[in-house]
Amino acid sequence: MLDTGCRWRDLPEELGCGSGHTAWRRLREWQAAGVWDRLHQLVLDELSDAELLDWSRGCIDGVSVRSKRGAS
């Protein structure tokens, strides 16, 4: 979905995620429960412990959002 632009309802059943609605609902629930943030931190910790991260360089990405008229 995020990478391919696939619609939820077009998810192949053989992925084992259930219906597109079920997959969407689970993703929403896991996001609200902080699952992805915790998983991300666990992966970073594992890579750091194995000395597989190089923190000498980094990239920060940002998004520009148009402001309302008259906003400062």
PyMOL commands that set and color helices and strands:
alter all, ss='L'
color gray80, all
select helices_A, chain A and resi 8-10+13-15+20-32+35-49
alter helices_A, ss='H'
color red, helices_A
deselect
rebuild
show_as cartoon
